[in-house]
Amino acid sequence: MTPSDGSMNRVNSTVANTHPAPATPQSTTPRHHTDAIPTVTPEDARYPDMIRGHGNNRHVASPEAIRLPSTTEQVVEIVREAVRDNKRIAVRSGGHCFENLVFNDETEIIVDLRLMDHVGFDDDRGAFVVEPGATLLKIYETLHIGWGVTLPGGGCYATGAGGHFSGGGYGILSRKHGILSDHLYAVEVVTVDERGEVRAVVATRDPEDPNHDLAWAVAGGGGGNFGVVTRFWMRSRGAEGSPGDLLPKAPPTVFSIFAAWSWEDITEEAFATFMARYADWSRTHGSLDSPYIDMGHWIFLQHADSGTFNFVAQIDSTVPGARKLVDDFIAFVSDALGVQPRGVDITEQPFLKATARTMTAGETITSPSLRTSHKSTYMKDAFPEHQVQTIYRYLTKTVNPNPYSFLVINSVRGQISALDDHATAATHRDALWLVYFESYWHRAEDDERNVTWLRSFYQDLYADTGGVPVLNDVTDGCYINYPDNDLSDPAFNRSGVSCHELYYKDNYPRLQRVKAKWDPRNFFRHPQSIELPAN
């Protein structure tokens, strides 16, 4: 492979779609096609910007080339050349990966999909098409302005579709509409077979589609495991009619809510009372018939050095009694904590204005230069008393490495629980909460103390289960879109439960079978990728 000359051995792709769906329409994707695929090498001034991601500047790659395709055909060409030359590739869409799954020392070729960012409607497939380089804010804006619909995805504006869609995708609308990958109808994936042949395959969620297993796996099975996804087609399950009826309707206006309580006013006893009562509230209001189904929210438990314990939420303001529901919830939190909030901001805004505001609210979301550490837990029940004590101690008694250290409780259930655990590869359907552990900082010299603080927090919290949230009546593993290399390290995961079981539970053997069928050479791999079956 000659990295500086992407036109070498140019070939046309073969789109394999044995299911009798309409042929892939060429009109769905604007073509910026040229014979030469743009290529960036170490001598290029762009190179330093393209060997690290947006989500974590601790991880930097040193590839021999970054390739910038703009069509599926060009992706096929890049992969074919890499197979021929035995080059290790990694795929970037938004670059938001928190671990070194893309940016690592083994990556020789980065396939950067940011030029593949089209969002539109495919009349032939009757579904919305999203290319993997499209960022979430662009997707929300295009869908809302064009058709009045949306997707229940994440809350960071710069996250790319490629990894986010493949890993599940939780957001502020997920209680009402499920996770993002639940709306995935079909995918186009560039794959490599046992002979090293490269082709673009279209797979749908239709059980009669012989490629159905690939669509099932991509809907929550994590990015970088089976091939390069070049297009997603999105349509809600059971949806029919015009384009405006095929995805969730965006609310016309919403209440954006922010409330803050001072840690100075919160005793350990009051914190324990809140955690217990909030678990009860979450159980009560996790069903689809709850009046709070329209309220997506997060509890931000920031370190006490930052000063506040925060509540961030959004609710459709056209829902009858929406404002009273908000006021009642804030009163509930205040009563449980035994103190009144130091500040409350409730703003009614058009949906897209509120969405953009939330997705660009603060340096931890907007800065592409922060260094970070992240962990996750699915909670099936409330934190046990000794874990609540550990959380309070780490948030109030330990030395805080930086102002951006926090634990975030994302209340889930609702429509997420409506699908069976095995309907898609995303299997954590009955969790009470999805909890994120996060830390952000600026300088490389602060890496060790920040990573150590968060790691110690997590290890102490799950000391009884080998340092990780194993699958039991209380905890239910981890979220693949918050990858954590410690889960693969026996020094930090002493549970005997693999990272794959924590991410995929009993869906993992099926994912391995899909891997064996679609990537039998294990060409697409990263430090925590799905492994081929033993036999």
C-alpha positions, -999 to 999 in steps of 0.1 A, spaced: 0 0 0 13 34 -9 -3 58 17 3 89 -4 -15 74 -34 -50 62 -25 -59 56 -62 -36 26 -64 -54 -6 -74 -88 11 -73 -118 -12 -74 -155 -10 -73 -173 -24 -42 -197 -53 -43 -228 -47 -22 -241 -80 -11 -277 -80 -1 -294 -114 -5 -326 -102 11 -351 -90 -15 -351 -54 -2 -348 -25 -27 -313 -19 -40 -292 6 -22 -301 39 -38 -271 60 -49 -291 92 -43 -291 88 -5 -255 99 -2 -240 131 -18 -208 121 -36 -177 140 -30 -160 113 -50 -125 117 -66 -102 90 -79 -77 97 -51 -87 91 -15 -74 119 7 -45 106 28 -27 123 56 8 111 66 32 122 93 47 149 71 13 166 67 4 196 89 -29 180 96 -14 148 111 -11 160 148 -48 169 149 -59 136 135 -40 111 156 -60 118 188 -97 119 195 -122 144 209 -131 124 240 -97 116 256 -64 133 248 -45 107 269 -46 83 239 -25 92 209 -17 70 178 12 70 154 -3 55 122 16 56 89 -15 71 73 -50 85 79 -74 78 51 -104 100 45 -130 82 24 -162 99 13 -180 68 -2 -186 32 6 -166 23 -25 -136 41 -11 -139 24 23 -139 -10 4 -108 1 -14 -90 11 18 -99 -21 36 -89 -42 6 -55 -25 5 -51 -31 42 -59 -67 39 -35 -71 10 -7 -54 29 -16 -69 63 -20 -35 79 -38 -30 112 -67 -5 108 -89 14 132 -120 34 125 -128 69 136 -162 87 132 -165 114 159 -134 104 178 -152 103 211 -139 70 223 -128 72 260 -102 44 258 -75 35 233 -97 14 210 -88 36 180 -58 56 191 -31 31 201 4 19 192 -8 -10 170 -29 11 146 -12 15 113 -40 30 92 -68 51 107 -100 52 85 -114 86 93 -150 87 84 -157 124 91 -163 132 54 -191 106 54 -216 127 73 -248 128 52 -282 126 69 -313 123 48 -343 101 39 -341 71 16 -374 67 -2 -365 33 -15 -359 18 19 -385 39 37 -360 49 64 -337 77 74 -301 73 63 -272 84 86 -236 81 76 -211 73 104 -193 106 104 -224 127 111 -223 142 146 -252 141 170 -261 177 168 -261 177 130 -283 146 131 -308 161 155 -309 194 136 -314 177 102 -341 153 114 -360 180 133 -358 208 107 -364 184 78 -392 161 91 -401 171 127 -386 138 141 -356 129 163 -337 101 178 -332 94 216 -294 96 215 -267 111 236 -261 146 248 -226 156 234 -228 176 202 -195 162 187 -201 125 192 -202 107 158 -229 82 147 -205 54 140 -196 44 175 -226 58 193 -252 41 172 -233 8 174 -229 8 211 -266 15 221 -269 53 227 -286 66 258 -300 101 259 -325 124 276 -354 110 255 -346 74 261 -371 69 289 -398 78 265 -384 63 233 -358 37 241 -322 38 233 -310 50 199 -300 16 185 -335 3 191 -345 24 161 -319 9 138 -336 -7 108 -306 -16 86 -268 -12 82 -243 -12 55 -210 -28 66 -177 -33 48 -166 -68 58 -137 -92 52 -145 -129 47 -123 -160 54 -106 -157 19 -98 -120 25 -124 -108 1 -138 -74 9 -174 -64 2 -201 -40 15 -230 -59 30 -265 -46 37 -283 -62 67 -318 -54 81 -335 -63 113 -361 -82 93 -360 -118 108 -364 -131 72 -332 -113 61 -304 -139 58 -280 -111 70 -303 -103 100 -277 -114 126 -253 -87 115 -279 -60 120 -288 -75 154 -251 -74 164 -244 -38 153 -275 -26 173 -256 -25 206 -226 -48 200 -201 -20 200 -180 -4 173 -150 -19 155 -160 -55 159 -175 -68 126 -164 -43 99 -167 -7 89 -202 6 91 -207 30 62 -245 37 66 -272 33 92 -309 33 82 -332 44 110 -369 36 114 -388 29 146 -402 -6 151 -437 -10 138 -437 26 123 -455 31 90 -466 61 69 -448 92 58 -413 101 69 -426 122 98 -442 91 112 -412 68 111 -392 81 140 -401 97 174 -418 131 171 -397 159 186 -416 179 213 -424 214 201 -411 230 234 -395 217 265 -387 228 300 -349 227 305 -343 223 342 -312 228 364 -312 228 402 -283 228 426 -279 220 463 -248 229 483 -227 200 497 -221 222 527 -258 216 536 -259 179 530 -250 155 559 -241 119 553 -274 108 568 -293 131 545 -274 118 515 -282 82 524 -318 91 528 -319 107 494 -302 77 477 -328 53 492 -358 75 484 -345 82 449 -342 44 443 -379 41 454 -389 69 431 -371 53 402 -388 20 407 -422 37 409 -416 59 379 -398 34 356 -430 22 339 -444 35 307 -476 47 325 -457 70 349 -465 107 345 -427 112 346 -420 91 315 -415 123 295 -388 136 319 -353 125 311 -328 135 338 -294 131 354 -283 135 390 -248 150 389 -230 141 421 -200 164 417 -171 163 442 -178 186 471 -148 208 461 -169 219 432 -196 230 457 -228 215 444 -250 185 440 -269 190 407 -300 179 389 -303 184 351 -335 174 333 -358 180 303 -395 174 299 -420 180 271 -436 213 282 -468 204 263 -475 174 286 -505 183 309 -491 194 342 -455 194 331 -444 223 352 -460 209 383 -442 176 377 -409 195 376 -417 215 407 -428 184 426 -396 165 417 -374 193 429 -394 195 461 -390 157 464 -352 160 462 -351 189 486 -373 170 511 -351 139 509 -319 160 514 -335 181 541 -324 213 525 -336 237 498 -317 242 466 -292 271 463 -305 277 428 -331 266 403 -333 275 366 -364 263 346 -365 276 311 -391 269 284 -375 267 250 -381 252 215 -369 216 214 -338 223 191 -327 253 211 -329 234 243 -311 204 228 -282 225 214 -279 243 248 -276 210 267 -252 196 242 -228 225 245 -231 232 282 -196 234 296 -160 226 290 -163 188 296 -185 186 266 -171 213 243 -134 210 248 -115 187 224 -83 189 245 -92 174 279 -77 142 293 -102 119 309 -110 87 327 -144 70 327 -162 40 342 -198 28 343 -223 6 361 -258 -6 354 -277 -7 387 -307 -31 390 -314 -19 425 -303 8 450 -268 11 461 -263 -9 493 -257 11 525 -220 4 526 -217 16 490 -236 48 497 -211 54 525 -182 49 501 -198 73 475 -203 100 502 -167 96 514 -151 99 480 -172 129 471 -168 148 503 -138 135 523 -111 126 497 -88 151 481 -103 161 447 -78 160 419 -97 185 398 -130 204 396 -144 180 370 -148 148 390 -183 133 394 -207 105 395 -237 108 372 -269 88 378 -290 84 346 -325 73 353 -335 48 327 -362 20 323 -394 32 306 -394 23 269 -359 9 273 -374 -20 292 -401 -27 266 -377 -48 244 -365 -82 254 -329 -86 265 -321 -105 234 -340 -84 208 -308 -65 201 -272 -69 212 -279 -42 238 -290 -64 267 -292 -42 298 -330 -37 296 -341 -37 332 -316 -15 349 -329 11 374 -300 34 367 -271 37 343 -243 53 364 -212 71 350 -180 77 369 -160 106 352 -130 127 356 -116 154 333 -84 174 335 -60 194 314 -23 185 318 -4 152 312 15 156 345 -19 152 363 -27 118 346 -16 95 374 -34 112 403 -66 116 384 -67 81 371 -57 68 405 -85 87 423 -113 74 400 -98 39 399 -97 38 437 -132 51 440 -145 23 417 -123 -4 433 -135 5 468 -171 7 457 -170 -28 443 -145 -44 466 -169 -71 476 -172 -83 439 -136 -82 427 -135 -45 419 -162 -45 392 -200 -45 391 -207 -82 384 -240 -96 373 -262 -100 403 -294 -87 419 -279 -52 424 -254 -46 396 -256 -56 360 -223 -50 343 -211 -21 323 -219 1 292 -198 -6 261 -199 30 250 -180 38 282 -152 14 275 -128 8 304 -95 -11 300 -94 -19 337 -122 -44 331 -96 -64 311 -68 -62 336 -68 -89 364 -51 -64 387 -84 -44 387 -109 -70 377 -105 -99 402 -141 -111 398 -135 -138 372 -161 -122 350 -147 -110 317 -151 -75 303 -172 -91 275 -197 -106 300 -199 -73 318 -206 -54 285 -229 -80 268 -241 -105 294 -254 -137 279 -256 -121 244 -219 -125 242 -218 -161 227 -242 -150 200 -220 -120 193 -190 -144 190 -209 -164 164 -217 -133 144 -180 -124 146 -170 -158 133 -194 -155 104 -187 -119 93 -150 -114 105 -136 -149 106 -100 -136 102 -104 -112 132 -93 -84 109 -114 -58 128 -101 -58 164 -91 -35 192 -81 -40 228 -116 -50 240 -131 -63 207 -153 -94 205 -133 -125 203 -137 -154 179 -153 -185 195 -128 -210 210 -140 -237 186 
